[in-house]
Amino acid sequence: MKYLFWNTHNNIDINQILCDMIVENSISVVLLAEYVADIGDLIEQLSLKAVPMQKCLTTGCERITIMCRRGLNMEPGQQWDHASIQIVENNIILCCVHLNSRIFSGHEAKREIYIEQIVREILKLEETQSKRNTVIAGDFNINPYESSCVNARYFHGIPVYEESRRESRDVAGQEYYMFYNPMWNFLGDFHEPYGTYYCNTGDAVNPYWNIYDQVLIRPALRKRFADEELRVLTGTERISLLDVNRHPDRSISDHLPIMFEIKEE
């Protein structure tokens, strides 16, 4: 099953691009942040291309919109302003996040409170299901190497699967479960694009390219995760999402979308 996440940057004219992207990549679950276009129109466009989609329940989470293929069993879990949990086919705990930006909030503390809420609820659901089939995807507004992403108290996203496969580790006498974060593989300039969000600031620390849009998986899902389908998308057959400088075209969105696949059992 293929998933698409995109922060559409409040672009009211995004539906045609989204429609093409969903059809061309055979997407089953669509996760959107800052989506303000007409979802009814998008569903109608997709229907005309023989891709029946339905809107999922995210009541209580205004920052995130979720769609899935009609007939797919998506049960809503906990909803916050900054995150939406869905149970996919009674098998996968899917958490879509749109965490607050440091540009506007100015401090990490609020984001860390949000992350603790998310992780706590995921652990409860995993205990209920007696398995750790969890995926977190979305706009984290932090890079994979930043503390909130790596810290055991928060997402605990480990860049190397061989280390994460132990599933948990003891820190100061407490057990913390790990996520595997494959987005580390997109850091640097060995392949384009160099990230999902570009920002040229006058700050002393400025990596230019950031990987704010990520997917994290529990090690239990590693064998079902299709490495070759994890991609940062740069366009459709009709249009490029990059400007002349090969940065995200802000007239479309300041973020690039990501797609990934979790294979059926």
N, C-alpha and C positions, 0 to 999 in steps of 0.2 A: 504494500500500500504506500503510495507516494503522498508526501505532505509538502505544502508550500507555505512559507511565512514571508510576509512583506509589510513593512511600515510604509503606507501609501501617502504619508505626508499631507493629509487633508486635501488631496487632489480630487476634486469633484468629477473630473473627466477621465478617471483611471479605468473605467469598466472595460473598454475595448481592449486595452493592453492586458488586463487581468484575464479576460475571456480567452484571448489568444494563448496566454501563458499556461492556463489550466488545460486547455485542449491539447496544445503541442506537447506537454509533458505528462499527460495522462494523470493529472492530480486527483486524488480522492478526498483529501482533507485540506481546506484552505483556512489559514490563520492570518488575520489582518489586524494591524494596529493603525490608529489614526485614519480609519476608513470612514469617509463622509459621503460617498456616492450613493446612488440608489441601488440597494441590494436586490430589489425586485427586478429592476432592469437587467442587472448582471445575471440573475437566475434565468430570466427570459432569453437573454443572448445565448447562454450556455445550452438551454433547452433546444434552441433552434439548431445547435450543432450536435444534437443527440447526446448531450452530457447533462442528465438530470441532477440538479443540486437542490439542497434544502438548507435553510438557515438553522443553526443550532442555538439552543438556549444559553444565553450568557447574561441573564438578568442580574443586575448588580455590578456588572463589569462593563462600563461604558467605553473603556479605552480599547476593547478588543471585540472583533467580529469573527465568527467562525461559521464556515459552511462545510458540508460534506455531501458525498454522493447519496442520492436518494436510496433509502433502504439500508444504509449503514447504521448500525446501532450505536448512537452517541448519547450517553446519559450524563447530564450535567452534575458536577460535584460542586465543591465550594467555589464561590465567586467573590472576588474582591474588586476594588477599583483598578488594581494593577495586575490582576491575574485571573485566569479562568481555567478551572479543572474540568476535564471531560473524561469519561470512561469509554474507551473505544472497544466495541464488540465484547464487553465484559472481560477484556484481556489486558488492555494497555491503559495505564494512567497517563493521560496527556495533559500537561500543564502549559498553557500559553501565557507568556509574561510580556508586559510592557512597563518596565521599571522606570522610575523617575530619572530625569536627566540632571547631571551635576551642573549643567549650564544654568538651569532655572532654579533648582533647589539648593545648590551651593554646599550641601553637606552630605557625607556618606551615611550618617546615622539613620536617617529616615529610610533609605534604601535597605539598609541592613535589617531594620525591623520588618520591612516587607518580606525580605528573603527568609527570615526566621519563621514568619507566619506560613509561608509557602512550604518550606521544608518540614515543618511540624505537621501540617495537614497531609502531605505526601506520606510521611512515615505512618500516620494513622491509617491511611487507605491501604498501604502496603501490608500492614499487619492484618487488616480485615480480609484482604484478598489472599494472604499467605504466600505472596510472591512479590518480587520487586521488578515488575515490568513497567518502568516509568520513563517517560520522555519529557524533557522540559525544552521548549522552543520559544523564540521570540526576540524582542528587542530588550536586551539586558542593560543597555547603556553603560556597560563596563566591558573591558577587554578580557580575554581568557586568562591573562596573566595577572589581573588585578586581584587584590585581597578578597573582595566579596565573592569572587568566582572560585578561588582556590581554597580559601580558609575552611577548615573542617566544620566550623560552626554554621557556615552558610552553604553554598552550593557544592563545595568540596569537589570541584571539577578537575580531574586528573588528566594530564595530556598523554599518558602512556597506558595503554590498556593492560599490559602485563603487570603493572603496579596496581591498577584499579580492580583487577580480577579477584583480589583477596576480599573484595566487597566492602570491608570496613577496616578501621584502624582505631587503636586506643590512643586518646590524647588526654592527658591529665586525669586518667582513671575513668574516662567516659568513652563509650563506643560511638563512632561517627561513620555513617555509611557514605560511600563514594559514588560519584558519577564519573563516567568516562566522557571527556570533552574532545571530540575529533576536530573541533574548529581550530585548535592549535596548529594544525597542518596547513592552514592558510596564511600564517604569519610570514612576513618577509617577501622577497621579490623573485622567488623561483618560478612563480606563475602568476598570471593576471586573472582576475583583478586582485589587487593587493589587500583587499578588505571589503567591508560592506558599507563603510561610512568614511568620508574624507573630510578632514577639518584642518585648515592651516591657521594656527593661532600664534600669538607672540609669547606663549608660555615657555618657560625654561624647559619643560618636558613636553615634547610634541612629536609623536610618531607619525603624524600626517594621516596615515591610514589606520582605521580602527575596525575591529571585528566585534561590533556591538550586537549584531544579529547572529544568534548561535542556536545550536541544538546540543543538548546533553542527554546521555542515555545511561541507565543503570547497566553495569557489566553483564547482567543476566540477558540483556537484549543484544549483546555484541554479535552473536552469530547470525542474528536476523537483520543486522544493520548492513545495508548495501553500500560499501565504501565508494563505489564508482558512481553512485547516484547522489552523493553529497556534493552539491554545487552551489556556487554563488552565480546567479543568473545575470546576464548583462544585456538581455534583450529578447525579443521575439523575432519571428520571421519578417515582421513588418517594420519593427522599430528598435533602435538601440536605446538602452537606458543610460548610456554614457555621453558626456559632452565632448567637445573637441579636444579637451585636455585628458580624456580617458578617466574622468571623475564622474561620479553619479550626476546625471542631468537633473538639477534641482527643479526644473520646470515640470518634471515628472514626479520625482521623489528624491530626497536627499539620502535615502538608503537603497541599497541593492537587495533584492529578494534572495532567499535561500530555499533550496529544496532538498529533501532527503527521502529515503525509503526504508520502511520496516517491513521485512518480508513476513508472509503468513507462516504460522507454525506448521 
